[in-house]
Amino acid sequence: MQLPALVVLPFWVIGQAIAWNHASEVGLAEAWRSQKYALVAFILPNHRASEALEPEWSAIEKEETDGRIISVDCAAEPKVCEQQGVNSFPAIRLYQDQGARMERYRGPRRASSIRSYLRRALRPVLSTVTDKNLTVFRGVDDVVFVAYLRPKDTVLRDWFHTLAKRYRDRFSFAVTMTEQPSSAVHCYNNVKGAEIVQGDLNAVDSLQHFVKLCSVPLIPELTRRNDIEYNSKDKSFVHYFVSSVDERDEYLSEMLPLAKKYEEYLQFTTIDATEYPEMLPVYGQQPGSTKVLSVYHPSNGQIFPQRRMEKLSAAVVEQFLLDIVGGKVRPWSADLLSGGDTGHDEL
Ligand SMILES: *[C@@H]1O[C@H](CO)[C@@H](O)[C@H](O)[C@H]1NC(C)=O
């Protein structure tokens, strides 16, 4: 395949041109001792994923000033990396309490994701909020959970704390006191602009389910692991194939409002065309292509591949969807399998 190689190449070239500013073993120890925290990237030189992290890392370095953002070249400092048990690259770790407390970062290697993670990690597991600062806290993260607790609900508080400990690397959590007759947990999904309330709080299970329900992204990345989960839903799919994180980001920033508008009927997703190349022909697309879109109705198996566009805008996609509903586009699978005419499609 030509395309993935081409997509990867610019990272590689840029990576070579920009220099990391690596810390030595002494520098690392010094950062631990003197700073509130140290966020450390352990990298290998001439290693593609490490090089791709460099521009993201310098963006973080410029903005975070109350701690230390550093990098360690594991080819130059093998001993440090071995001591820290680093065995895959790049590894991103957060050290607090003078290096006594270490956490591994597991999210996407993007400046925005890493920065959000840092904010969460530097906060207490559970923040305490009052009427005065509740509104601000509700907006601090993409997904925020606030437990409105009656003072006597100490068991619930413990459950919520357990939950917060488990998910704190991804979401933000706070408690506030309430005079209401019963406690409740509210979730604010600021990407979707949605608020969900869970009043039935008599099991840890129901809270866990609630976390999943509220945090499911508007446009998830479809993988083998979550495929079944999304397929069991009674919605039509709008699948978009991407071959890099940049392509996915670009698509998301264009399509989120549209995905929100039709949330009730349509499940937008992206599929990694490099990882799942076999899915392209399944959805009526050319092998090896990227940035192509297909609509799929699970209820009747119909597939509507959109022909590749130079610039895919939300308006173009919306028109395509309306044309499908209006019967102006023929389903690809029916053409292929039966040559049948199906004008009435449900979205
Ligand atoms: C909100 O305000 C209260 C009272 O002033 C304070 O104790 C608490 O730390 C604040 N919470 C946050 C998240 O700033």
The ligand as an SDF file (V2000), in Angstrom:
LIG
                    3D

 14 14  0  0  0  0  0  0  0  0999 V2000
  -14.5290   25.3800   45.6730 C   0  0  0  0  0  0  0  0  0  0  0  0
  -14.6920   26.2750   46.7350 O   0  0  0  0  0  0  0  0  0  0  0  0
  -14.5270   25.6910   48.0300 C   0  0  0  0  0  0  0  0  0  0  0  0
  -14.8870   26.7420   49.0790 C   0  0  0  0  0  0  0  0  0  0  0  0
  -14.2650   27.9440   48.8330 O   0  0  0  0  0  0  0  0  0  0  0  0
  -13.0900   25.1950   48.1690 C   0  0  0  0  0  0  0  0  0  0  0  0
  -12.8900   24.6070   49.4470 O   0  0  0  0  0  0  0  0  0  0  0  0
  -12.8250   24.1760   47.0810 C   0  0  0  0  0  0  0  0  0  0  0  0
  -11.4830   23.7390   47.1150 O   0  0  0  0  0  0  0  0  0  0  0  0
  -13.1170   24.7640   45.7070 C   0  0  0  0  0  0  0  0  0  0  0  0
  -13.0190   23.7000   44.7190 N   0  0  0  0  0  0  0  0  0  0  0  0
  -12.3210   23.7910   43.5950 C   0  0  0  0  0  0  0  0  0  0  0  0
  -12.3060   22.6150   42.7020 C   0  0  0  0  0  0  0  0  0  0  0  0
  -11.7220   24.7910   43.2770 O   0  0  0  0  0  0  0  0  0  0  0  0
  1  2  1  0
  1 10  1  0
  2  3  1  0
  3  4  1  0
  3  6  1  0
  4  5  1  0
  6  7  1  0
  6  8  1  0
  8  9  1  0
  8 10  1  0
 10 11  1  0
 11 12  1  0
 12 13  1  0
 12 14  2  0
M  END
$$$$
